[in-house]
């Protein structure tokens, strides 16, 4: 198994969030990769249910403070960090009072999608990459898990048009059983356009239901990991049709994480020594 720098972007991570397919992968896969010689960084959103005192989070002053412009408005990016001592792993949290720390999770109390998830998706995707760039830590590969991380590959392309920092960085999406009902605010398309999306980008993100968002993310990715046994078959078929590297699910965790890291190696290729 090769080494290399892997950025893990997760919607949920245990023990900061309850156990789900996403949260389990978010906790175990980065730790496994680190134990096998890789350099890692791990990011997730800091929703209000991630208690700051309970999880001993503290702000990373040198990374915080920049403003991100979304829909022609400034929003402050705050970066916090917590640790998982048993895994010797740090987790960086993307925070903002309006979008995260003063809000709930992805859904309203009645189970419907939060109405501002469109802007939160954009803020999390862009904020993560801007924070990594400010760290001056260039990943060979980004593995993103959970539909809330689906804008990462879009912003990777968008940032590379302005700055070469992420040149050569590859992306792998991990699909799990996290489908939602309904659609993310269709205003997402307009707000992406304001933020530099091309006509081709907008065509990919014209459908803001779960399948539409994940198909766009697959299109922008180099590899696809089937992270749970109940992933939507239509998405798996789409990944194969688009000739992506696809790794099937395996219920033996050690074997599965080993195979995922071998997939990382095959996608990174010769970049690992840069």
Wavefront OBJ file of the C-alpha trace (Angstrom):
o trace
v 0.000 0.000 0.000
v 1.413 3.370 -0.999
v 1.590 6.481 1.082
v 0.468 9.925 -0.027
v -1.706 12.697 1.357
v -5.440 11.966 1.564
v -8.096 14.547 2.441
v -11.225 12.965 3.902
v -14.377 15.094 3.735
v -17.283 13.527 5.614
v -20.868 14.474 6.303
v -20.740 12.688 9.678
v -18.012 11.203 11.876
v -18.297 9.119 15.031
v -18.150 9.919 17.934
v -19.142 13.496 17.069
v -22.355 12.225 15.439
v -24.453 9.062 15.961
v -23.474 5.878 14.129
v -24.556 5.677 10.485
v -22.832 4.238 7.408
v -21.353 7.692 6.778
v -20.282 8.259 10.381
v -18.639 4.833 10.658
v -16.671 5.314 7.443
v -15.783 8.837 8.525
v -14.265 7.465 11.728
v -12.651 4.207 10.601
v -11.347 4.760 7.065
v -9.104 7.790 7.793
v -7.692 6.071 10.886
v -6.953 2.912 8.875
v -5.249 4.962 6.155
v -3.163 6.814 8.727
v -2.137 3.597 10.436
v -0.901 2.381 7.064
v 1.466 5.275 6.536
v -0.610 7.927 4.867
v -0.714 11.583 5.837
v -4.357 12.586 6.350
v -6.575 15.568 7.062
v -10.243 15.145 8.005
v -13.053 17.713 7.638
v -16.758 17.734 8.489
v -19.502 20.357 9.080
v -19.997 21.606 12.613
v -23.738 21.285 12.979
v -25.237 22.498 16.249
v -25.627 18.936 17.535
v -21.828 18.668 17.644
v -21.383 20.153 21.111
v -18.384 22.439 21.398
v -17.777 21.821 25.115
v -18.667 18.145 25.067
v -16.275 17.469 22.195
v -13.636 19.957 23.380
v -13.544 21.860 20.125
v -11.443 24.976 19.790
v -11.064 27.510 17.024
v -8.038 27.401 14.746
v -7.315 31.110 14.606
v -4.790 30.953 11.758
v -7.350 29.279 9.483
v -10.433 31.238 10.527
v -11.601 34.689 9.597
v -11.778 34.702 5.804
v -15.072 35.667 4.215
v -16.674 33.538 1.516
v -19.031 35.279 -0.883
v -22.199 33.295 -1.598
v -25.100 34.766 -3.520
v -23.330 38.166 -3.352
v -23.195 38.114 0.454
v -20.193 37.724 2.779
v -20.170 34.794 5.200
v -17.408 34.268 7.737
v -15.553 30.959 7.619
v -14.680 29.614 11.067
v -12.493 26.526 11.480
v -12.550 24.493 14.667
v -10.721 21.317 15.565
v -11.388 18.359 17.804
v -9.631 15.061 18.322
v -10.357 11.357 18.560
v -7.615 10.251 20.996
v -8.192 6.536 20.468
v -7.426 7.000 16.764
v -4.726 9.669 17.208
v -6.748 11.668 14.694
v -7.719 15.331 14.475
v -10.948 16.458 12.845
v -11.402 19.954 11.425
v -14.903 21.455 11.522
v -16.311 23.951 9.036
v -18.388 26.432 11.017
v -20.434 29.572 10.509
v -23.043 30.958 12.890
v -25.708 31.413 10.233
v -25.293 28.040 8.529
v -24.090 25.673 11.236
v -23.467 26.464 14.902
v -26.784 28.278 15.389
v -28.711 25.802 13.253
v -29.770 22.182 13.448
v -28.756 19.430 11.074
v -29.728 18.730 7.484
v -33.451 18.455 8.197
v -36.134 20.540 9.878
v -38.113 19.216 12.854
v -40.818 17.898 10.516
v -38.279 15.829 8.558
v -38.147 18.047 5.480
v -34.873 19.328 4.083
v -33.587 22.551 5.624
v -34.530 25.361 3.249
v -31.035 26.852 3.104
v -29.220 23.573 2.420
v -28.311 24.944 -1.008
v -26.101 27.660 0.489
v -24.840 25.355 3.222
v -23.720 22.822 0.593
v -21.801 25.531 -1.240
v -20.296 26.978 1.928
v -19.119 23.588 3.199
v -17.619 22.489 -0.121
v -15.793 25.720 -0.806
v -14.891 26.377 2.830
v -13.219 22.993 3.183
v -10.986 23.503 0.153
v -10.139 27.084 1.111
v -9.128 25.901 4.593
v -6.935 23.145 3.128
v -5.296 25.658 0.823
v -4.643 27.955 3.790
v -3.050 24.989 5.576
v -0.647 24.810 2.601
v -1.293 21.067 2.543
v -1.866 19.760 -0.970
v -3.681 16.398 -1.038
v -2.956 13.796 -3.677
v -6.559 12.625 -3.380
v -9.816 13.759 -1.810
v -12.296 11.135 -0.600
v -15.714 12.626 0.137
v -18.604 10.801 1.782
v -22.245 11.781 2.254
v -24.452 13.896 0.003
v -23.664 17.039 1.984
v -20.094 16.859 0.655
v -21.205 16.641 -2.992
v -20.002 20.136 -3.980
v -16.345 19.348 -3.210
v -15.466 18.206 -6.767
v -17.238 21.225 -8.287
v -15.218 23.632 -6.166
v -12.027 21.699 -6.835
v -12.488 22.522 -10.528
v -13.640 26.061 -9.773
v -10.637 26.873 -7.543
v -8.184 25.333 -10.009
v -9.312 27.827 -12.634
v -8.040 30.613 -10.395
v -5.155 28.919 -8.576
v -3.005 25.880 -9.343
v -2.800 24.679 -5.731
v -4.930 21.569 -6.317
v -3.432 20.659 -9.694
v -3.152 16.881 -9.910
v -5.487 16.235 -6.973
v -7.828 13.314 -7.670
v -11.271 12.675 -6.200
v -13.119 9.574 -5.015
v -16.760 9.646 -3.924
v -18.058 7.107 -1.411
v -21.744 6.323 -1.895
v -23.847 5.159 1.041
v -27.495 4.623 1.903
v -28.224 8.268 2.750
v -30.852 9.245 0.172
v -33.255 12.043 1.115
v -36.769 12.817 -0.079
v -37.547 16.024 -1.912
v -35.119 18.470 -3.501
v -32.483 20.883 -2.313
v -33.586 24.466 -2.976
v -33.521 24.798 -6.817
v -31.949 28.244 -6.300
v -28.712 26.237 -5.955
v -28.255 26.476 -9.729
v -28.435 30.284 -9.723
v -26.094 30.579 -6.752
v -23.563 28.287 -8.448
v -23.716 30.514 -11.518
v -22.994 33.575 -9.394
v -20.033 31.653 -7.976
v -18.516 30.933 -11.382
v -20.253 27.782 -12.592
v -20.092 27.182 -16.334
v -23.025 26.191 -18.516
v -21.710 22.605 -18.443
v -21.621 22.664 -14.632
v -25.161 23.962 -14.450
v -26.466 21.234 -16.736
v -25.027 18.620 -14.378
v -26.628 20.241 -11.347
v -29.984 21.016 -12.974
v -31.676 18.319 -10.849
v -31.296 18.945 -7.126
v -32.835 15.761 -5.809
v -30.566 13.144 -4.242
v -29.855 11.227 -7.445
v -29.210 14.404 -9.407
v -26.655 15.713 -6.918
v -24.876 12.381 -6.601
v -24.741 11.811 -10.361
v -23.099 15.205 -10.786
v -20.571 14.364 -8.073
v -19.837 10.994 -9.741
v -19.291 12.759 -13.078
v -16.660 14.997 -11.490
v -14.923 12.106 -9.656
v -12.201 9.676 -10.709
v -13.386 6.782 -8.544
v -16.506 5.526 -6.770
v -16.629 3.422 -3.597
v -19.859 1.571 -2.823
v -19.829 2.234 0.912
v -22.905 0.303 2.055
v -24.980 -2.662 0.815
v -28.049 -0.519 0.065
v -26.646 2.075 -2.334
v -29.127 3.046 -5.046
v -28.516 0.662 -8.000
v -29.148 3.496 -10.454
v -26.134 5.371 -9.104
v -23.926 2.282 -9.347
v -25.046 1.761 -12.947
v -24.368 5.442 -13.697
v -20.832 5.129 -12.331
v -20.149 2.107 -14.552
v -21.685 3.793 -17.598
v -19.355 6.741 -17.079
v -16.372 4.373 -16.825
v -15.365 5.386 -13.309
v -13.185 3.147 -11.148
v -15.852 1.392 -9.050
v -15.100 -0.568 -5.876
v -17.902 -2.838 -4.693
v -19.012 -3.052 -1.076
v -17.407 -5.630 1.217
v -18.759 -6.413 4.700
v -15.352 -7.358 6.099
v -14.155 -3.962 7.296
v -10.419 -4.632 7.291
v -10.586 -6.145 3.822
v -12.819 -3.315 2.609
v -10.587 -0.530 3.929
v -7.562 -2.284 2.427
v -9.276 -2.422 -0.962
v -10.291 1.242 -0.719
v -6.696 2.262 -0.070
v -5.527 0.159 -3.022
v -8.092 2.032 -5.126
v -6.599 5.292 -3.860
v -3.147 4.067 -4.938
v -4.317 3.139 -8.428
v -5.993 6.538 -8.932
v -3.136 8.574 -7.459
v -0.565 6.732 -9.541
v 2.805 8.420 -9.831
v 1.565 11.562 -8.034
v 2.213 9.883 -4.694
v 5.878 10.783 -4.723
v 5.347 14.473 -5.487
l 1 2 3 4 5 6 7 8 9 10 11 12 13 14 15 16 17 18 19 20 21 22 23 24 25 26 27 28 29 30 31 32 33 34 35 36 37 38 39 40 41 42 43 44 45 46 47 48 49 50 51 52 53 54 55 56 57 58 59 60 61 62 63 64 65 66 67 68 69 70 71 72 73 74 75 76 77 78 79 80 81 82 83 84 85 86 87 88 89 90 91 92 93 94 95 96 97 98 99 100 101 102 103 104 105 106 107 108 109 110 111 112 113 114 115 116 117 118 119 120 121 122 123 124 125 126 127 128 129 130 131 132 133 134 135 136 137 138 139 140 141 142 143 144 145 146 147 148 149 150 151 152 153 154 155 156 157 158 159 160 161 162 163 164 165 166 167 168 169 170 171 172 173 174 175 176 177 178 179 180 181 182 183 184 185 186 187 188 189 190 191 192 193 194 195 196 197 198 199 200 201 202 203 204 205 206 207 208 209 210 211 212 213 214 215 216 217 218 219 220 221 222 223 224 225 226 227 228 229 230 231 232 233 234 235 236 237 238 239 240 241 242 243 244 245 246 247 248 249 250 251 252 253 254 255 256 257 258 259 260 261 262 263 264 265 266 267 268 269 270 271 272 273 274
